[in-house]
């Protein structure tokens, strides 16, 4: 069984000011039924690697340095940034 993770604190630290995608997250690893351990701030590429390796990553709410509630699993979407008639 693959490890479960969750992400909180989405940051938008993109060099391109027109890029509004989240690029950095706090990543937590499930250590027990309701115990999440912070493994650090990771890039979107690190989160993609977790998903690529078959892990489940959930959205979550953090309060006072503790994961209080998990949401839905996250996924990766490839989007064309400007789609005209071409």
C-alpha positions in Angstrom: 0.0 0.0 0.0 1.4 3.4 -1.0 1.9 6.2 1.5 -0.7 8.9 1.9 0.2 12.6 2.0 -1.6 15.8 2.2 -0.8 19.4 1.3 -1.5 22.7 3.0 -0.3 26.3 2.7 -0.3 26.7 -1.0 2.1 29.5 -2.0 2.4 31.3 -5.4 6.1 31.8 -5.8 6.3 32.0 -9.5 8.8 34.2 -11.3 6.1 35.1 -13.9 3.7 37.5 -12.3 1.0 36.3 -14.7 1.2 32.7 -13.5 -1.4 32.3 -10.8 -0.8 28.6 -10.2 0.4 27.4 -6.8 4.0 26.4 -6.9 4.9 25.4 -3.3 3.1 23.6 -0.5 3.6 22.2 3.0 3.6 18.4 2.6 2.5 16.1 5.4 2.9 12.3 5.6 0.4 10.1 7.2 2.0 8.3 10.1 -1.1 6.8 11.8 -4.8 6.8 11.5 -5.1 10.5 12.4 -1.5 11.5 12.7 0.2 13.7 10.0 3.9 14.6 10.2 5.2 17.6 8.4 8.0 16.6 6.0 8.6 20.2 4.8 7.8 22.7 2.1 7.9 21.1 -1.3 7.6 22.3 -4.9 4.7 21.3 -7.2 7.2 19.0 -8.9 7.8 17.1 -5.7 4.0 16.7 -5.3 3.8 15.5 -8.9 6.5 12.9 -8.1 4.5 11.6 -5.2 1.5 11.2 -7.5 3.6 9.7 -10.3 4.9 7.1 -7.8 1.3 6.0 -6.9 0.9 7.8 -3.6 -2.4 9.5 -2.7 -2.2 13.2 -1.9 -5.1 15.0 -0.3 -5.9 18.7 0.1 -6.0 19.6 3.8 -6.6 22.3 6.3 -4.0 23.1 8.9 -4.6 24.9 12.2 -1.9 25.7 14.7 0.7 23.6 13.0 -1.6 20.5 12.9 -3.6 19.0 10.1 -7.2 19.4 11.2 -9.1 18.1 8.2 -8.3 16.4 4.9 -10.3 17.1 1.7 -10.4 15.4 -1.6 -7.4 13.8 -3.4 -5.5 16.1 -5.7 -4.6 15.4 -9.3 -2.4 16.8 -12.0 -3.9 18.7 -15.0 -2.0 19.8 -18.1 -3.5 23.0 -19.4 -2.8 24.9 -22.6 -2.1 28.4 -21.4 -3.5 30.2 -24.4 -5.9 28.3 -26.7 -7.1 30.3 -29.7 -8.1 28.6 -33.0 -4.7 26.9 -33.5 
